Amino acid sequence: MSESHFGEWKRMGSAPKDGTRLLVLIRESEQGPNEVDVVRWAKTAKTSEECWISTDSDSDCVIQYADAELAYWMPLPSPLPKLRQPFADSGLPEPPPEASGSGI
């Protein structure tokens, strides 16, 4: 998944089936328009059948999707994007230490 970039929809046939959480586009149907959900490939507890399971499911009401229901996937965005280098690696001089107190 390290080669995947957030924001690129890919066909479901290329989705990783290793338990990784993914964003998926659910196909439009008679139940409603296209939707987006977060799923993972896993075995259901009751049947031990592998399928796409919504990550907000609970043990009493498991939401699972057939391959035909899902059109595209993309990786979840990183919770901590690397926007800048750590201060120590920036080449800038260290700031002077606080004189006293927090300055707040």
Secondary structure per residue as TSV (DSSP state, phi and psi in degrees):
chain	resnum	aa	ss	phi	psi
A	1	M	-	360.0	-11.1
A	2	S	T	-65.4	-22.4
A	3	E	T	-82.5	-17.4
A	4	S	-	-75.5	145.2
A	5	H	-	-118.1	136.3
A	6	F	T	-61.0	137.6
A	7	G	T	104.8	-5.7
A	8	E	-	-107.8	111.9
A	9	W	-	-75.1	135.5
A	10	K	E	-124.8	155.8
A	11	R	E	-66.3	146.0
A	12	M	G	-60.7	-26.9
A	13	G	G	-60.6	-21.6
A	14	S	G	-98.1	2.6
A	15	A	S	-69.1	138.4
A	16	P	-	-69.9	134.1
A	17	K	-	-109.6	52.5
A	18	D	S	-117.9	13.0
A	19	G	S	94.1	-2.6
A	20	T	-	-64.7	137.2
A	21	R	-	-76.7	134.7
A	22	L	E	-133.0	153.6
A	23	L	E	-85.0	136.0
A	24	V	E	-130.6	151.4
A	25	L	E	-101.5	117.3
A	26	I	E	-84.6	132.9
A	27	R	-	-64.5	148.6
A	28	E	-	-63.6	142.0
A	29	S	B	-147.8	-176.0
A	30	E	T	-66.4	-16.8
A	31	Q	T	-81.7	-14.6
A	32	G	B	157.8	-179.4
A	33	P	S	-75.5	176.6
A	34	N	-	-54.5	144.8
A	35	E	E	-138.5	164.3
A	36	V	E	-115.6	139.3
A	37	D	E	-141.4	164.5
A	38	V	E	-106.0	125.2
A	39	V	E	-132.5	169.9
A	40	R	E	-144.9	154.1
A	41	W	E	-86.3	123.3
A	42	A	E	-159.0	170.4
A	43	K	E	-90.7	139.6
A	44	T	-	-76.1	148.3
A	45	A	T	-68.4	-35.1
A	46	K	T	-79.9	-41.6
A	47	T	T	-108.4	-11.5
A	48	S	-	59.8	20.9
A	49	E	-	-87.2	135.5
A	50	E	E	-82.1	137.4
A	51	C	E	-166.2	176.1
A	52	W	E	-82.2	123.9
A	53	I	E	-119.1	131.7
A	54	S	E	-64.2	136.2
A	55	T	T	-73.5	-13.7
A	56	D	T	-95.4	13.6
A	57	S	-	-71.6	154.9
A	58	D	B	-120.9	173.6
A	59	S	T	-65.0	-24.7
A	60	D	T	-82.8	-24.3
A	61	C	B	-144.1	86.3
A	62	V	-	-84.3	124.3
A	63	I	-	-95.4	115.6
A	64	Q	E	-125.2	152.5
A	65	Y	E	-122.7	140.2
A	66	A	-	-80.6	155.5
A	67	D	G	-53.9	-38.6
A	68	A	G	-66.8	-20.3
A	69	E	G	-80.1	-19.3
A	70	L	E	-108.0	130.7
A	71	A	E	-96.8	-49.5
A	72	Y	E	-141.1	163.8
A	73	W	E	-140.1	161.4
A	74	M	E	-152.4	155.1
A	75	P	E	-68.1	154.3
A	76	L	-	-68.3	149.6
A	77	P	-	-66.2	150.1
A	78	S	-	-66.5	134.7
A	79	P	S	-68.1	-23.9
A	80	L	S	-131.6	80.8
A	81	P	-	-65.4	147.2
A	82	K	-	-85.2	95.5
A	83	L	-	-91.7	-28.0
A	84	R	S	-154.6	165.4
A	85	Q	-	-75.4	152.4
A	86	P	-	-59.6	151.4
A	87	F	G	-55.7	-40.6
A	88	A	G	-63.0	-28.5
A	89	D	G	-94.0	2.1
A	90	S	S	-81.9	-13.8
A	91	G	-	84.4	-0.7
A	92	L	-	-86.0	152.4
A	93	P	-	-67.8	151.4
A	94	E	-	-64.9	140.3
A	95	P	-	-68.7	152.5
A	96	P	-	-67.5	150.8
A	97	P	-	-67.6	157.4
A	98	E	-	-65.2	142.8
A	99	A	S	-72.5	-53.7
A	100	S	S	-164.6	142.2
A	101	G	S	76.1	-179.8
A	102	S	-	-92.9	-14.5
A	103	G	-	78.6	11.5
A	104	I	-	-94.3	360.0
